[in-house]
Amino acid sequence: QAQLVESGGGLVQAGGSLRLSCAASGRTFSNYAMGWFRQAPGKEREFVARISWSGGRTYYADSVKGRFTISRDNAKNMVDLQMNSLKPEDTAVYYCAAGATGGTETYHYYYWGQGTLVTVSS
């Protein structure tokens, strides 16, 4: 059974950094594109970043470009999201997801983690 488990969330001051990790198991996730999404209270889930199965291609939402970096280690079945220069508007539950094509919409992804909360204080 496929499983994605996020970790690394927490409380950080504005301008600080956090590194989120996503551990994948139960499938050959090296065959899948991986993405990070987030959902703030009262808002829809939105795309943050994605990475191709090989790690050779990445794509970011404009709101995080230049501040966040997505990476993966297929040997360890791990995907990370390094978040720098955090802003209060980055506060959300962050989800990792796996899909065949790795688009920017939630329906592009088959498997989802349970999420990890990131809170950025001003």
C-alpha positions as CSV (number, residue, x, y, z in Angstrom):
1,Q,0.0,0.0,0.0
2,A,1.4,3.4,-1.0
3,Q,2.2,5.8,1.8
4,L,3.6,9.3,2.0
5,V,4.6,10.7,5.3
6,E,5.6,14.4,5.7
7,S,7.7,15.7,8.6
8,G,9.6,18.9,9.5
9,G,6.8,21.3,10.0
10,G,6.7,23.7,13.0
11,L,6.6,27.3,14.1
12,V,9.2,29.7,12.7
13,Q,9.6,33.5,12.7
14,A,9.3,35.4,9.5
15,G,12.6,35.4,7.6
16,G,13.5,32.0,9.0
17,S,13.9,28.6,7.3
18,L,12.4,25.1,7.6
19,R,13.1,21.9,5.7
20,L,10.2,19.6,5.0
21,S,10.7,15.9,4.2
22,C,8.4,13.4,2.6
23,A,9.1,9.7,3.1
24,A,7.6,7.4,0.5
25,S,6.9,3.7,0.8
26,G,4.9,0.9,-0.7
27,R,5.5,1.8,-4.4
28,T,8.4,2.5,-6.7
29,F,8.2,6.2,-6.2
30,S,11.3,6.8,-8.3
31,N,8.9,6.3,-11.2
32,Y,6.7,9.2,-10.1
33,A,6.9,12.9,-10.3
34,M,6.5,14.4,-6.9
35,G,4.9,17.6,-5.8
36,W,4.3,19.8,-2.7
37,F,1.0,21.6,-2.1
38,R,-0.2,23.7,0.7
39,Q,-3.6,24.6,2.2
40,A,-4.1,27.6,4.4
41,P,-7.2,27.9,6.7
42,G,-10.3,28.7,4.6
43,K,-8.5,28.4,1.3
44,E,-8.1,25.8,-1.4
45,R,-5.1,23.6,-1.7
46,E,-2.6,25.2,-3.9
47,F,0.5,24.1,-5.8
48,V,3.9,24.9,-4.4
49,A,6.6,22.9,-6.3
50,R,7.1,19.8,-8.3
51,I,10.0,17.7,-9.4
52,S,10.4,15.1,-12.2
53,W,11.0,11.5,-11.5
54,S,14.7,11.9,-12.2
55,G,15.0,15.1,-10.3
56,G,16.2,16.8,-13.4
57,R,13.3,19.2,-13.8
58,T,11.7,21.4,-11.2
59,Y,8.9,24.0,-11.2
60,Y,7.7,26.4,-8.6
61,A,4.7,28.6,-7.9
62,D,5.5,32.3,-8.4
63,S,4.8,32.9,-4.8
64,V,7.7,30.7,-3.6
65,K,10.2,31.0,-6.5
66,G,13.6,31.9,-5.3
67,R,12.8,31.0,-1.7
68,F,11.9,27.3,-1.8
69,T,13.8,24.4,-3.3
70,I,12.5,21.0,-4.0
71,S,14.8,18.0,-4.2
72,R,14.6,14.2,-4.1
73,D,16.7,11.2,-3.3
74,N,15.3,8.2,-5.1
75,A,17.7,5.8,-3.4
76,K,16.1,6.8,-0.1
77,N,12.5,7.4,-1.4
78,M,12.6,10.9,0.0
79,V,11.5,14.3,-1.3
80,D,12.4,17.5,0.5
81,L,11.3,21.1,0.4
82,Q,13.8,23.6,1.7
83,M,11.9,26.8,2.6
84,N,13.9,30.0,3.2
85,S,12.9,33.6,3.8
86,L,9.6,32.4,5.2
87,K,6.7,34.8,5.3
88,P,3.5,34.8,7.4
89,E,1.5,34.1,4.2
90,D,3.4,30.8,3.9
91,T,1.5,29.5,6.9
92,A,-0.4,26.4,5.9
93,V,-0.6,22.6,6.0
94,Y,1.9,21.3,3.5
95,Y,1.3,18.1,1.6
96,C,3.5,16.0,-0.6
97,A,2.0,14.0,-3.4
98,A,3.0,11.6,-6.1
99,G,1.8,11.4,-9.7
100,A,2.6,10.2,-13.1
101,T,2.9,13.6,-14.8
102,G,3.6,16.0,-11.9
103,G,1.4,18.9,-13.0
104,T,0.3,21.9,-10.9
105,E,-3.2,20.7,-10.2
106,T,-4.3,18.3,-7.4
107,Y,-5.9,15.9,-9.9
108,H,-2.5,15.3,-11.4
109,Y,-1.5,13.3,-8.3
110,Y,-2.5,9.9,-7.2
111,Y,-1.0,9.6,-3.7
112,W,-1.1,12.1,-0.8
113,G,0.5,12.4,2.6
114,Q,-1.4,13.5,5.7
115,G,0.3,16.9,5.8
116,T,2.5,18.8,8.1
117,L,1.7,22.2,9.6
118,V,4.0,25.2,9.0
119,T,3.3,28.4,11.0
120,V,5.2,31.5,10.3
121,S,4.9,34.3,12.9
122,S,5.4,37.9,12.1
